[in-house]
């Protein structure tokens, strides 16, 4: 098991839930849209470490012939993300997207239709190096996609 899998498993154990179905339906295509270049402001801050907010576009397409419902024990396990340096499994950044409401959630997708949305990904500026390439690993309703991005610093 790599570090992302271990962290996801740890999160599930920590909140006392079980993960989404062990084998998500095969008739779903997950598309992740994320910028390939991200500019981070390195201006001195008197408060907590500055953050850069980047929007991730998320789409799940039901490519099957039947309507489907994806379920999760709560919103905390329906989507998670981590960032690694490109080509590495060592996690350098992650944030909880959890709403702290531990109620079951579901997502209904009609046959041939898509469920689309977006989520803000908060990146801690101090963890990233100018010119380096990173990989966002986004897990959404049991499906995972990755997106590489390069950080550009502005001072």
C-alpha positions, -999 to +999 in steps of 0.1 A: +000+000+000+014+034-009+013+065+014-019+079-002-037+046+004-024+045+039-036+081+046-070+074+031-074+042+052-062+061+083-088+088+077-115+063+074-104+045+106-100+078+124-136+089+117-149+054+124-165+048+091-161+023+063-149+034+029-171+037-002-178+004-019-146-016-022-152-018-060-169+013-074-191+007-105-171+003-137-196+023-157-183+056-143-157+079-158-141+105-134-127+136-150-105+161-130-098+195-143-070+214-125-046+242-137-012+231-150+004+263-137-003+278-103+011+312-091+017+315-054+023+349-037+054+347-014+048+381+002+057+381+039+027+373+061+023+384+097-004+357+103-006+320+095+011+305+065-004+320+033-026+297+013-034+296-024-069+286-034-072+266-066-105+253-080-107+217-091-134+208-116-150+174-109-172+153-132-185+118-128-201+104-160-224+074-158-214+056-191-237+026-183-273+018-194-288+021-159-292+049-133-268+046-104-265+058-069-231+061-052-231+061-014-207+071+013-210+070+051-204+107+052-191+137+032-156+133+047-150+100+028-167+110-005-138+131-016-102+136-004-070+149-020-033+149-014-003+165-032+031+148-039+061+159-058+057+145-094+069+109-095+069+105-057+045+089-033+056+111-004+026+133+005+036+169+011+002+186+014-034+176+021-064+193+037-097+180+049-127+188+027-149+175+055-180+194+065-179+177+099-214+165+093-212+127+097-244+117+080-246+093+050-245+110+016-254+097-018-250+109-054-275+098-080-264+098-117-289+089-145-277+066-173-258+086-199-256+117-177-229+134-156-227+149-121-204+179-122-191+202-096-161+220-082-141+220-050-116+245-037-082+230-031-062+250-005-025+248-010-001+259+018+024+282+000+053+273+023+053+237+012+060+244-025+091+253-044+092+277-074+095+258-107+089+224-093+062+200-106+037+185-083+009+160-086-026+164-072-042+130-063-079+135-060-103+108-048-139+114-055-167+089-047-142+061-048-125+071-081-091+086-083-075+109-109-043+128-109-032+162-123+003+176-126+010+213-120+040+236-118+043+262-091+054+297-100+063+321-071+057+358-070+076+378-044 
